[in-house]
């Protein structure tokens, strides 16, 4: 989970440097792509203790899963409830 927080810190720092105002938006999930079906399966197994699979579909010939976090992440006045892989 720490890597997600580090990613968000870096992302929001970059956004602020280029002066994009995102203050009116709510951050409710984090999404990222994997480079292969094998990598997707690996992340899916790693997430299992932290989240439950809410939805899985094939999008543009690759699998996409939405995982609802068992314990949402509180981050800078946002509640992140899901991870999308």
N, C-alpha and C positions, 0 to 999 in steps of 0.2 A: 504494500500500500504506500510505503514511503516513496517509491519511484513515481507513483501517480502524483503525489504532492509536489515532488521535485519538478516533474514535467509541467504541472500547472503553474508553478512559480516562474519557470523559464518562459512559458508561453505568454503569460500575462505581462511579464517584464518586456518581452519583445513587442507585444501589442502596444504597450504604453510608449515605448521608444519611437514607434512609427506614428504615434498620436492618433490611434483609433480608440474612440470612446465606446466601451462595451458596458458601461455602468448600468445601462437600462435593461440589460439582458440577464436572465437567470441561467446559471450553469447547473444543469440537472443530470448530465451524463458525460462520460469521457469515451471517445471512440478512437480506434486505431485499426489500421490494416495489417494483415500478416502477409508474408512473402510467399507462403505455400500452404497447402492443405495440412501438411504435417505440423507446421508451426501453429496453425489455428488449433489443431487437436491438442498440442502441448499446452497452449494458453488455456484452453477449455478445461483441461485437467487441473492446471494450477489455480484457476479461479474457483473451482468446485467448493473448497472449504469456505469461501467468502461470499458466494452468490449462487442463485438458482437460475437455471435457464428459463427465460420468459418467452423467448421466440427465436426461431432459427429459420432462415430461408436462403435460397440461392439467389444471388444478385449478380448479374453480369458474369455468370459462370464461376462464381466463388461463394463459399458459405459465409453467412453473416449471422452472428448470434448476439442477442441482447440478454444480458445477465443482470438480474435484479440483485443488488447488494443486500445481504442479510443485515448488515449494519451500515446505513448510509454514511457517507463521508461528509463531514462539515468542513467547508473551505471558504474562507472570506465571505461570510454571510450567505453562502450557497449550500444547498443540500444535494449532494450527488447521490442519486438513487440507483444508477445503472452504469454498466460498462458495455460497450458495443465493440465486438471484435469482428 
